[in-house]
Structures are given as C-alpha cells and as structure tokens.
Amino acid sequence: MSKQIAVRLSDELVEFVDELVESGTERSRAAVVSRALERERRRAIAARDAEILARTGSDPELRGLAEHAIGLSSDLA
C-alpha cells in the first residue's frame, strides 16, 4: 500500500530529481524520493545499531558477520 503526500523541495533539489528521471537513472520523481528515504531509514537503523554496540560491547558471535559486511558494497540501493 502507498500513500500520496505533498512535499516542498527547493528548486535545486527538484532540478536534480528531474535530471535523474530525464537521464533514465530513475523512473519517476516518486522513485527518487522513495529511494532516498529508504537509504536514510537504513542509515538511521545502522546508526542506532552502532550506538547499541558501542554501549554493550562487541558480540563475538556477530564478529564474522560484521567482517563480511565490511567487504560489501556501500551502495545500499
């Protein structure tokens, strides 16, 4: 399910969004905004998890997973 909302953006951001759509990088303005918000949501979750890890200390069972994740692409598209 999705919900339509109105968002006010600067002319500069709208121009950037439109360039992405016109170049074929993204299929629509909504796709650009959705992708950016999904990326921001993942960043916020990762920051929260890092804060928890900093408070509680390293988990030996997760060390291997963390080392694997370091080697993954940073483009969380």
N, C-alpha and C positions, 0 to 999 in steps of 0.2 A: 504494500500500500504506500502511496505517496501523498504528500500534501503540498499544494501550491502556496508559496509565500511571496511577498514583495520585499525586495532588498534594495537599498540605496547604495550605489557604489560611485566612487569618483570617476570622472571622465577617463582618467589614465587607466584605471583598472578595467573599465568597460572596453576601452580600446585594446588592451592586452587580451581580454577574453575573446573579443571578436576576431583578433588576429589568429588565435588558436583555432577557432572554428573555421575561419576562411582558409587556413592552411591545411585543414583536414586532420590536424592533430587531435582535435576533439569534435564530436558530432553536434554539440549544441552548447549554448551558454549554460544551461542547467547541468550538463555533464561536467563542464569545467568547475562550476561551483561545488557540485557534489564530490568530485574527486579531491578538491582542495579541503573540503570539510572532513572527508574520510581520513585524509592524511593527517589533518590536525587532531582528529579524535585518536588515531593510533599514537601520535606523538604524546598527547596528554596521558594516555594509558601507560606508555613506556616510561614517562617521567614519574608517574605515580609508583610504578613498579620499582624504578630505580631508587626512589625515596624509601620505600619499604625495605628494599635490600640493604640500603645504607644504614637503616635503623637496626635491622635484625642480624646483619652479617651474612656472609656468603653461605650458600647451601651447597654442600659437596655433591649432592645428587643432581643439582642443576648445572654444575660447572661445565660438564661436557656439552650440554645444550647451549649454554652461553658461548662457549668457544666456537661451536658450529655456527651460531647466529652471527658472530662477528665476521665470518667469512662470506655471508650472504650479501647480495646487492643491497645498497642503501636506498634504492628507488622502490618505495613501498606502494607501487601503483596498484 
